[in-house]
Amino acid sequence: MKYGFFDDNNKEYVITTPKTPLPWINYLGCTDFFTLISNTCGGYTFYKDAKLLRMTRYRYNDTTPDTNGKYFYIKDGDTIWNPGWQPTKTELDSYECRHGIGYSKFCGAKNDIEASLITFVPIGDPVELTKVTITNKGANKKEIQLFSYVEWCLWNADDDMKNYQRNLSIGEVEVLDSTIYHKTEYRERRNHYAVYSVNTPINGFETSRDEFRGAYNGPDKPAAVLAGKLNNTIASGWYPIASHQIDIVLAPGESKTFVFALGYIENPDDDKWEKPGVINKTKANTLLSKYQTSEDFDNAFAALCDYWDNLLRKFHIESKDEHVNRMVNIWNQYQCMVTFNMSRSASYYETGIGRGMGFRDSCQDLLGFVHLIPDRARERIIDIASTQFQDGSAYHQYQPLTKKGNSDIGSGFNDDPLWLIAGTSAYIRETGDTSILKKMVPYDNDMSVATTLMEHLKRSFDYIVTHKGPHDLPLIGRADWNDCLNLNCFSEHPGESFQCFGPSEGPVAESVFIAGMFVKYGREYAALCKLMGDSSEEARVLSEVDKMIAAIEKDGWDGEWFVRAYDAYSHKVGSKECDEGQIYIEPQGMCVMAGVGIENGNAEKALNSVKDKLDTKYGVMILQPAYTKYHLELGEITSYPPGYKENAGIFCHNNPWISIAETCIGRGNRAFEVYKKTCPSYIEDISDIHRTEPYVYSQMVAGADAKFHGEAKNSWLTGTAAWTFTNISQYILGIYPTLDGLSVNPCTPADFGDFNITRVYRGVTYNIEIKNPNKVQKGVASLLVDGKEIKGNIIPFDSSKKVVNVTATMN
Ligand code: BGC
């Protein structure tokens, strides 16, 4: 069952009922100022950091009710309603929500009044703009009222939801004309405030939530709206809000348009006040003056659309498969931008107060983002590397505002260092910019111990070399990619964090997954050494890689698939010897992607085992059989009920690893079958089962053992976005950036047909035509570059050209 449809021409998903199974959200904002907005106008706004600079409140544990947001109420006689249906939930005569790329549109109608909203964050300004157009569709004059509503968060979202004994006394606002200023804590250590303004004189305002709602009322029945009159209260403490009242008279057929602006302003410390107690509004006035008319709004909106058109042009496919076209050209790349911006910090499932920028997560997000805005990727690599420790290990996360690492969600995850190599290598393959390797980068933000980024990569690599266990495989530390496989934790008491409890190191527990990573990214590091002319380091690295391959072949192979790990007693995890958890997806994907087992046939065996034992119609499960009881020696993974999350869920992030691995052994049919199973557009028809947004990936789909098999959770912020884009663009469609130039080597289903790709790479536009006359799954028989046949798959990079035309014929 569907709740809407894709409008590919406008790059929108159109939701036709407000009653979606879960809130279906969108992200507004590209760089610093962000809003999450659901299909019923729920959501929250922050500047740079969802924890430290939260502007509007989110209600926790409220995903489905979704009762707080940036709302507009219309009072028409005795009826009050919202164009996005929430929070009054008054039945509408018509409703539509269009989530687009960086904007959302809503259109609701009731009793001959139509209200349409467009909302977005303009490029370059810390403000969210909403144009509200109210039209009288009836034959009679209408006298109605429009009310806006946002609830301020007192900046630190974590403290805001806990520390009522202080916070209920600190709220402060100012109001001048049509602008409401939120200035809590501005009198002391903050130098920033928020504004909510509208480009028309108002008939009233409200800044106290209790006055707005009336005692014991929720946002669905605000007393002031029902009464048709705001009381012009200046809040002092309690719950500050911002609401405007606009009384409107509309002749039949007449429309009126208003532009609302929700902005963030920073002042220099010595220029905070206009006069004692009155904030300096100069910067706010400058910002608001830019968006005073509908034309201002429309121009800024057009600039946003151009911005995105230019970005999405960097990779564009035309094939006969509309799902692939839509996901590759629009939604998958868009989600890559969002995951790059947010890491795992702020969604409807990530509260913005828990996880900041993940070291591992952000490195992987780069893989799907780097082609869009390489300069931002460069900055991110430096930020991430700056939180690394001198021994090569890493904090697991850092706060976006301070850019400082912290151990709030643990550290000592031994895969982390290698992801830095993955992200850096992807950046250099994309851009050719080796200057980044020479840049001096601090450790733990301490510039006095800075080294080159290349030295950071060496320390990443060497951290694994110097942290091996009894089988010469990498020690796992707290966990590897699978945060929940905690082999050194041994937590017995509820409330202990599996990621922070106990020793972060153990001398015995090992990870075959990290071994696979070490081979894959060790080789990429070696290639960078070669590029930089360091052949002795290259040779050393490759010999360490060979040792690791030998260790995997000796003790990491279980006969039909790769072992997952060895626990703290040196017992195998993910082996036929185990009662439960006999086979895990991660080492199968990673080892084959690294090339391990391709020559001796183990890769094929491992992937056949994946198909036999882990496949479902909704995707490939992370392990089987599911753990049915808690294992002290395995940790959080066994804490989940069977079929959910890391305990035998379909963890979408590593499905593309299997798909990529299949392309490594040339099986395009199977690679694409795996791609399709979790691809949002392909499964739009089962939105009632899947439940999360049909235009983006979710972290997890419940596995075969779960009660709700096929139901997804944790949409938007997942490494699935970057890995899937890597999979489809670089492996299935086969346009892979190498250090020397673009490689063309597709691995598609036999019947995928011919296709054309436009790829902007290092400033050159490649128009690539791929023909597959004999319906093969892999293999390029001829490659013509500007009419000349070249040997091999790599188009040599030539910066003197602006456009290169390529024809590849598969056979
Ligand atoms: C985390 C990832 C981790 C994955 C598997 C996600 O929630 O953000 O870092 O690799 O779970 O445990």
Residues whose N, C-alpha, C, O or C-beta is under 5 A from the ligand:
A	BS01	BGC	R344 R360 D361 W481 N482 D483 C484
